[in-house]
Amino acid sequence: MYSVDGLVHGIERCELNIASLEKAIADERKTITDYRIMITKLEKVEQERIEAESHVEIEHDNPN
C-alpha cells in the first residue's frame, strides 16, 4: 500500500524530472539553432568559393 508521504515524494521527483527534461529540450533546441547558423555560414563560404573559382583563369606557358 502507498503512503501519502511516499506519493507526495513521488510527485516531487516527477516535477524535478520534468524540469530536467525541459532544460535538456531547451539545450537541444539551442544546439539545433547553432547548427543551422553553421550550415548557413558553410553554404555561404561554399557559394563564394564556387563564384571565385568561376572567375579564375589559368595561364599555361606554351612550350612551342
N, C-alpha and C positions, 0 to 999 in steps of 0.2 A: 504494500500500500504506500502511496505517496504521502509526503507531509507537505503542509503549506510552505514551510521554510524551504524545503527542497525544491518545490515548484517555483517559488519566488527566485531562488538562486538560479534555477534553470532559465527563467526569463531574463535575468541579468546577464547570464552568459550568452544567450541568444542576441541580446542587444549589443554586447561587445563584439560578437562575431559579425553582426551586420555592419557595425561601424568599421571594422577591419576590412570587410569586403567592399564597402563603399569607397574607402580610401584606395584600395587596390584598383578598383574600377576607374577612379579619377586619375590615378597614376598611369594606367594603361591608355586612357584617352589622351593624356598629355603626350605619351610616347607616340601614339598614332599621329598627333598633330606635328610633333617634331619630325617624324619620318616623312610626312607629306611635304614639309618645308624642305627637307633634304632632297627629296625626289625632285621638287620643282627646281632647286638650285642645280642639281646634276643635269637635268634636262636642258636647262638654260646654257650651261657650260658646254654640253654636247652640241647643241644647236650653234653656239658661237664657234666651236671647233670646226664643224661642218662648213659653216659660212666662210671662215677664214681659209680653210683648205680649198674651197672652190675658187678663191682669188689668187691662189699660188700658181706661178708659172715656173717650170723647171727648165733651165737653160742647159743645153748639152754642148760641149765642145765638139765640133765636127773634126775628126782627125784627118779627113780627106782634104 
